[in-house]
Amino acid sequence: MTDSTSHLQTLWLCETVRLREEHTGQLEDSEACRKARGSQGSLAERLQVRGLFLAKRDGLITALQHWLQGAKFALWLLIFSAILSGVVLAKTALSGNSEAINIFWALSGLIGLNLLSLLAWCLGMIFAKQTSSPLSHLWLWLSNKLARDAKAAQLAPALLVLLQRHNLLRWGLGRLLHGWWLITLSSALVSLIALLATRRYGFVWESTIVASDSFVLLVHYLGIPAAWLGFSVPSSELIQQSSLHALAGEPARQVWASWLLGTLLIYGVLPRLVCSLLCEWRWRRGVKHLTFNADDPVWQPLHERVQPSSERLGVVDAAPSALHHTTAGSQLAGHAAVLLAIELDDSISWPPEHLTSEHPANVLDAGMIDTREQRRHMLDQLSAHPPARLLIACNPQRSADRGTLHLIAELSRTATQTRVWLLDIDAPQERLTNWQEQLDELKIVHSRTAPWAWLEQEPEKEVGAS
């Protein structure tokens, strides 16, 4: 992926999260907002941090990869359909009596529908605010179906909203539409050359209401641009004679065949090539300059959550010198290791005797978390001052409920290394086994004895270990 593409995907995921919250209500985002506030970036950067965190947590990043895989497969299906359509277009144009192919119907069959589609696209670009096509809807539908991920269904609407907001939707869909027609007409041109090279065709023109002089002028003027590229243009006498019957001479057949190929190239392939290049240029230019506009009204409800008003006004409190704790005598933050406990009973003495007797200089006792307020303050402090090593003490006599495990997971994401100390006290074997299984699922190292040697290692050893 290029940087511009990854930036587009970042905005895409944020927009997906926003649309999801718009339809289902605000997600639980306390940890996401905490990380956003801790990033110390601009308002736009904080909103992106929040959006990416929620996208990763809720599986949208994986769903995006599945959707992109489905989109690529759908694109290959469209390319195959374009090649097949080009072959059918050429064979249909030269179908019927090979000795008397109506040159007008052959030309109309080759470029008529293409010109109508091109005209509709041009009118849509001029008069319509939104540009779409059945082909684009088909591709999006196929992408969703082939993704095989229920969460991927939210991605396509978010992509359309994002591109429309930045005026890129018409250019993105234009790339798809003109690319499909370019492949179709190129395939038709190659197929037409193959048919004309392997079979003998005679060409005539017939009309009840169009005079021969008018048809001569029409053929002449249509063929002028092709003549600049070296294609043949029938003379007036040849056109007049072709109105009566197909000429048997090889030169006449070759002139009409060259004129037909030239008009297909000039009025079919080249316009689509120019439009494809235009859309590609505008698309790449637009994606390169994509920005996250935090001042857009759709993001207003989230401003206060990721950047409080006092901070935006420049009244920022000084960083606290101590981690929040509940135990008297805890020391200041700034050390490489942190020890804390979660919901210990009153019968359990805390802090441990090892910590109070030896007073290791590089270990901070952050106290004990019992309440929701203590939990919030602790997470804020650890996010602002991430420790290199974090040891979490838990009471195995308590059940490993979802809330406790979620807190342990949040705490572990604030530290470089995390271990859990299941206190060496009597506990039911079934409950202890449940603790161990749940911590294994979280991929967090745990033990029944306190890993003091790991927690108290010197800074230089810590750097070497990392």
WONOR-V527036 format. One record per backbone hydrogen bond with DSSP energy under -0.5 kcal/mol. CO is the residue of the C=O (numbers start at 0). NH is the residue of the N-H. If there is no record, write none. Layout:
# WONOR-V527036
co:CO nh:NH
co:CO nh:NH
This chain:
# WONOR-V527036
co:1 nh:5
co:2 nh:6
co:3 nh:7
co:4 nh:8
co:5 nh:9
co:6 nh:10
co:7 nh:11
co:8 nh:12
co:9 nh:13
co:10 nh:14
co:11 nh:15
co:12 nh:16
co:13 nh:17
co:14 nh:18
co:15 nh:19
co:16 nh:20
co:17 nh:21
co:18 nh:22
co:19 nh:23
co:20 nh:24
co:26 nh:28
co:28 nh:32
co:29 nh:33
co:30 nh:34
co:31 nh:35
co:32 nh:36
co:33 nh:37
co:34 nh:38
co:35 nh:38
co:36 nh:39
co:41 nh:45
co:42 nh:46
co:43 nh:47
co:44 nh:48
co:45 nh:49
co:46 nh:50
co:47 nh:51
co:48 nh:52
co:49 nh:53
co:50 nh:54
co:51 nh:55
co:52 nh:56
co:53 nh:57
co:54 nh:59
co:54 nh:60
co:55 nh:58
co:58 nh:62
co:59 nh:63
co:60 nh:64
co:61 nh:65
co:62 nh:66
co:63 nh:67
co:64 nh:68
co:65 nh:69
co:66 nh:70
co:67 nh:71
co:68 nh:72
co:69 nh:73
co:70 nh:74
co:71 nh:75
co:72 nh:76
co:73 nh:77
co:74 nh:78
co:75 nh:79
co:76 nh:80
co:77 nh:81
co:78 nh:82
co:79 nh:83
co:80 nh:84
co:81 nh:85
co:82 nh:86
co:83 nh:87
co:84 nh:88
co:85 nh:89
co:86 nh:90
co:87 nh:91
co:88 nh:92
co:89 nh:93
co:91 nh:94
co:95 nh:97
co:96 nh:99
co:97 nh:201
co:99 nh:101
co:100 nh:102
co:100 nh:203
co:101 nh:105
co:102 nh:106
co:103 nh:107
co:104 nh:108
co:105 nh:109
co:106 nh:110
co:107 nh:111
co:110 nh:114
co:111 nh:115
co:112 nh:116
co:113 nh:117
co:114 nh:118
co:115 nh:119
co:116 nh:120
co:117 nh:121
co:118 nh:122
co:119 nh:123
co:120 nh:124
co:121 nh:125
co:122 nh:126
co:122 nh:127
co:123 nh:127
co:132 nh:136
co:133 nh:137
co:134 nh:138
co:135 nh:139
co:136 nh:140
co:137 nh:141
co:138 nh:142
co:139 nh:143
co:140 nh:144
co:141 nh:145
co:142 nh:146
co:143 nh:147
co:144 nh:147
co:148 nh:151
co:149 nh:152
co:150 nh:153
co:151 nh:154
co:151 nh:155
co:152 nh:156
co:153 nh:157
co:154 nh:158
co:155 nh:159
co:156 nh:160
co:157 nh:161
co:158 nh:162
co:159 nh:163
co:160 nh:164
co:161 nh:165
co:162 nh:167
co:162 nh:168
co:163 nh:166
co:167 nh:171
co:168 nh:172
co:169 nh:173
co:170 nh:174
co:171 nh:175
co:172 nh:176
co:173 nh:177
co:174 nh:178
co:175 nh:179
co:176 nh:180
co:177 nh:181
co:178 nh:182
co:179 nh:183
co:180 nh:184
co:181 nh:185
co:182 nh:186
co:183 nh:187
co:184 nh:188
co:185 nh:189
co:186 nh:190
co:187 nh:191
co:188 nh:192
co:189 nh:193
co:190 nh:194
co:191 nh:195
co:192 nh:196
co:193 nh:197
co:194 nh:198
co:198 nh:200
co:201 nh:100
co:202 nh:246
co:203 nh:102
co:208 nh:210
co:210 nh:214
co:211 nh:215
co:212 nh:216
co:213 nh:217
co:214 nh:218
co:215 nh:219
co:216 nh:220
co:217 nh:221
co:218 nh:222
co:219 nh:223
co:220 nh:223
co:220 nh:224
co:222 nh:226
co:223 nh:227
co:224 nh:228
co:225 nh:228
co:225 nh:230
co:226 nh:229
co:234 nh:238
co:235 nh:239
co:236 nh:240
co:237 nh:241
co:238 nh:242
co:239 nh:242
co:240 nh:243
co:240 nh:244
co:241 nh:204
co:248 nh:252
co:249 nh:253
co:250 nh:254
co:251 nh:255
co:252 nh:256
co:253 nh:257
co:254 nh:258
co:255 nh:259
co:256 nh:260
co:257 nh:261
co:258 nh:262
co:259 nh:263
co:260 nh:264
co:261 nh:265
co:262 nh:266
co:263 nh:267
co:263 nh:268
co:264 nh:269
co:267 nh:271
co:268 nh:272
co:269 nh:273
co:270 nh:274
co:271 nh:275
co:272 nh:276
co:273 nh:277
co:274 nh:278
co:275 nh:279
co:276 nh:280
co:277 nh:281
co:278 nh:282
co:279 nh:283
co:280 nh:284
co:281 nh:285
co:282 nh:286
co:283 nh:287
co:284 nh:288
co:286 nh:289
co:290 nh:292
co:291 nh:293
co:292 nh:295
co:295 nh:298
co:296 nh:299
co:298 nh:301
co:298 nh:302
co:299 nh:302
co:301 nh:305
co:302 nh:306
co:307 nh:310
co:307 nh:311
co:308 nh:312
co:309 nh:314
co:310 nh:313
co:313 nh:315
co:314 nh:316
co:320 nh:332
co:326 nh:329
co:335 nh:387
co:335 nh:388
co:336 nh:363
co:337 nh:390
co:338 nh:365
co:339 nh:392
co:340 nh:368
co:341 nh:394
co:344 nh:347
co:346 nh:348
co:351 nh:354
co:351 nh:355
co:352 nh:356
co:353 nh:357
co:354 nh:358
co:359 nh:362
co:361 nh:336
co:362 nh:364
co:363 nh:338
co:363 nh:365
co:366 nh:340
co:367 nh:369
co:368 nh:342
co:370 nh:374
co:371 nh:375
co:372 nh:376
co:373 nh:377
co:374 nh:378
co:375 nh:379
co:376 nh:380
co:377 nh:381
co:378 nh:382
co:379 nh:383
co:380 nh:384
co:386 nh:415
co:387 nh:416
co:388 nh:337
co:389 nh:391
co:389 nh:418
co:390 nh:339
co:390 nh:392
co:391 nh:420
co:392 nh:341
co:393 nh:395
co:393 nh:422
co:394 nh:397
co:398 nh:400
co:400 nh:404
co:401 nh:405
co:402 nh:406
co:403 nh:407
co:404 nh:408
co:405 nh:409
co:406 nh:410
co:407 nh:411
co:408 nh:412
co:410 nh:413
co:411 nh:414
co:416 nh:389
co:417 nh:444
co:418 nh:391
co:419 nh:421
co:419 nh:446
co:420 nh:393
co:420 nh:422
co:422 nh:424
co:427 nh:431
co:428 nh:432
co:429 nh:433
co:430 nh:434
co:431 nh:435
co:432 nh:436
co:433 nh:437
co:434 nh:438
co:435 nh:439
co:436 nh:440
co:437 nh:441
co:438 nh:443
co:439 nh:442
co:444 nh:419
co:446 nh:421
co:449 nh:451
co:450 nh:454
co:451 nh:455
co:453 nh:456
co:457 nh:461
co:458 nh:462
co:459 nh:463
co:460 nh:464
co:461 nh:465
